[in-house]
């Protein structure tokens, strides 16, 4: 599906991940994916909203320094920039997500006449509020040529199974982890059968299931499966954003028409590199040198 004019549009949250140490690191799955894709040369168009506050200004400054287009990042005078409190329990991040943030109120009027083609990426958190949900639906209606990549990212209590089912009906590619697969009702003990059931129900072209230390499993709509196991990483700092790193490389590979086995291998290696640092958005372009 790649060509020189291929584009990627990212819709959803940008926020600050607030760690127990007091660190505040730029995050939000859609923003993380957009950040990586910018470094990889894909020039994503990022649609979100930030508050008219110090954190919002920091986001704009970081995007500008990274060379990202800020034209579709809305400024909201009534709602604050998003924040997430992160605690690490038994090595896994736990999230407490602030309600009623600026990204919940993306204005559909500000993203009309986008005229974009290529891939439209989104998750579920950025659609928890009716205002942003309506903006997203209008975006899809006005740009039917965009192929949807759904990165499920369930964050309690901000999701409903029926809503996620609706988004999956529109998606060409879906990525989720093995726990999310079960939470959405696909609980066959054989994970490949569970994946097949989901793909059949929603006509998904490619379904990616991440399984932590077991690596990732990809199912295609012709019944084929591909698996990749990660290298052992001894110096893990945190796993925040590892899935987003995987997703960014996957989208980059789709746009570049890489063979699926190469996409999986490189995506897994990049995710392994991300977990060796704090947060999900490295600000050193050299970090990406081996993946471009």
N, C-alpha and C positions, 0 to 999 in steps of 0.2 A: 504493500500500500504506500510505499515511500515514494516521494518525488521531491524536487527542489523547493516546491511551494508548500509542502506539508507543514501544518501548524499544529500547535497544541494549546488548548485553552484549559485553564485550571480554575475551578470554581470552589470557593469555600473559605474556611477559617484561616486567619493568621492571628497568632497570639504569642504570649510569652509563657514558656515552661518555667515554673518557679520551683527550684530544687531545695531540699532541706538545708543545704549549705548556705542558702541566701542568693545563690546564682540565679539570674534570670536570662534564659536563653531563648532566642527566637524559635518559634515552632508552629505547630498546627500542620497536620498531614498534607493538606493541599499546598501550603506555603513551602514545606520541606521539599516536596516533589518539584515545585516550580523553581526553587533555589538550585537544586541539582541540575535540572534541565537547562537552566541558564548557563551553568558552568560547562555543561556538555555541548553547548552550541545550538540548542533548539529554540531559543528566544520565546519562551512561553508568554501567553497573555494571561495575566493573573487577575481574577475578578474576586474582590472581597470588600470589606469595609473596616475602617479603624476609627477610634474615637479621636476627638480633637484634644488630645492629651499628650503627655510626655512619651508614653509608650508608643502611641501612634506615630509621633514624630521620629522616634528611634527606628520604627519599621520602615518609614519612607526613606530615611537616611541610609539605612542598610541596603535597601533595594537599589537606590541610586548608585551607591558605591559599588555594588555588584553588577551594575549595568542593566538591571531589570526595568522593564516598562511599568511605570506606576500609574498610567493613564486610566486604568479600570479599577484602581483602589479608591473606593469612596470614603469621604470624610463625614463622620456622623457627629453632630454637635450634642446629641441627646444620650448616646450610649457609649460606655467606655470600651477601650481596646480590650480584647479578650485576654484572659489569664487562666492558667491551669496550675494548681498546686500538685506537685509530684512527690510521692513518697515511694521509697524502694522497700518492698517487702519480699524477703526470700529471693532477692536478686531480680525481681520483676517489678516494673513500674506500676503504680496505682495512681489514678487520676481523679482529682476533684475539680470539676470544670465550672467556672462561673457562669451563671445564667444571664440572659438579656445583654449580650455583648453586641458591639457594633456589627460583627459579621452575621448576626441573626437578622439584621435589618437591611440587607442588600436591596437597593432600589432597582426594580426592573426597568424603569424608564432610562436609567443611566447606562444600560448595557444593550439598548436597542441598536439595530443596524450594525451588528458586529461583522457580518459577512465573513465568517471564519469557516475554514475547512480543516480536515484532519481529525484529531482526537480531542474529545472533551472529557477531562478527568474530574471526578468528584467523589466525596465520601458520604457518610450518613450524618455526621455531626453538624455540618454546615447547613443541613436541611431540617434541623429540629424545629425551627420556627416557621410559621406560616408565611411571613413576609419574604424571607430568603427562598423558601420553597417555591413561592409563586414566581419569583425572579428566575429561578432555575428552570421551571417549566416553560416560561416564555422564551428563555434562551434556547432550549431544545426545539421548541416550535418554530422559532425564527431561523434556526440553523440546522435543518434536517440532514444536511450533508455531513455533520459531525458524527463520528462514531464514538460511542460512550465507553469509557473505562471506569468501572465502579470499584473503588477501594473501600470495602465495607466498613472497617474500623468501628465496631460497635462500642459505644461508651455509655454505660449505665449512668443515670436512668433515661438517657436522651435518645432512645430508639424504640420503635414498635415494629414487630415482625411484618405486619401488613404493609407498612411503609417501605421497608427494605425490599419486600417482594415487588412492589411497584417499580422501584428503581432498577431491580434486576431485569424486569421485562423490557426495559429500554437499553440494556447494556449489551455490548458486543464482547467485552472482556470483564471478568469479575475476579477480584482478588480478596481473599479472606484467610483467617487462620483456622486451624482445625477445631478450636473451641467455638468459634463463630459459626462454623459449618453445623455443629451440633445444636447450638442455640437457635439457629434458624429452622430446626426441625429435620435436618438430614442426618439421621443418627444410625444408619446401618453400620454394624460393627466393622465391615469392610469399607475402609475409607474411599477406595476407588468406586465402589458401588454407590456410596453416599454422594460422591461427586457426580457420577453419571446421572443419578436421579435429579440432582439440582440442574445440571445442564439440559436434561431432557425437558424439565418443567418450564425453564425460562429461555430455551433456545440460545444458550451461551456458546459462543464460538470457542473461547478458551477460558478455562477456569484454573486459577492458581490458588493452591492451598499451602500456606506456610506452616511448618511444624517444628519451629524452634531448632533444637540441636539435631533433629532428624532431617532438616533441610526443607526443600520445597517440592511439591508435586504438581504437575501441570497436566490437565486433561483437555484434549481437543475434541471437537464435535464429530470427528470421525472415529472416536473410540480409542484413540492412542493416548498413552500416558508417558510422561517424561519426568524423571526425578533427578534432583541434584542434592548432594549432601555437602554441608559446609565444612571448611577446614576448621580445625580446632584453634580457637582464639584463647590464649592464656591470660592476656591482660585486658579483660573486659572492664570498661569504665561505667557505661550504662547502655541499656538496650533501647533507649528512647530513640525512635526514628529509624530503627533498622529496617522495618517493613517499608517505610517511605523511600528509603534508599534503594531497596529492591525494586519497588514500583517504578522509580524514576529511570533506572537502567532498563527495565522492561519496556517502558514507553519509548525510550531512546532507541532501543533495539527494533521495536516495531516500525518506527519512523525511518530507520536505516535499512529495513528489510534484512536484518540478521537472521540466520537460522535459529530456530527456537532453542536448540541445545546450547548455542553460544549465548543467547540472551540469558538463559537460566544460569549458566556458569558464571558469567560476568556479573549478573545481578547479585548472586550469592556472595561473590568475592567482595563486591562493593559494600554490601550490608555488613560483612565481617569487618571491613575497615572502619565503618562508621561507629561500631560499638566499642572501638578502642579509644574513643574521645568523648568528651562531655557534650551532650546535646546533639542535634541533628543537622546543623547548618554550618559546616566548616567554612571559615572566611579566607582560606588560603587556596588560591586557584591551583597551586601545585598538588594539592590533595587529589585532584581529579586527573592528574597527568596520565596515569596508567589506564584510564577508562574512556578517554576520548577517542 
